[in-house]
Amino acid sequence: MDVNIERMTANIDLMENAVYAVRDGKLLRVPTPPDGFGKQIIEWEHGKPLKGKYESSFKIK
């Protein structure tokens, strides 16, 4: 991820699987679920991403 503060732009690698959030002009990479499976849930407050949590899941084979 390459960020240009003067132009307020960012370049990201589209070959990397990732989720990003922007808050107050800052680009933040959302951490992946620890086990590699699950959901990332972002909570918003006053139009801004505030906090996140994981919901884990598993496969039954």
Secondary structure, DSSP 8 states (H G I E B T S, - for coil): -EEETTTTEEE--TTS--EEEEETTEEEEE---TTS-SEEEEEEETTEEEEEEEE------
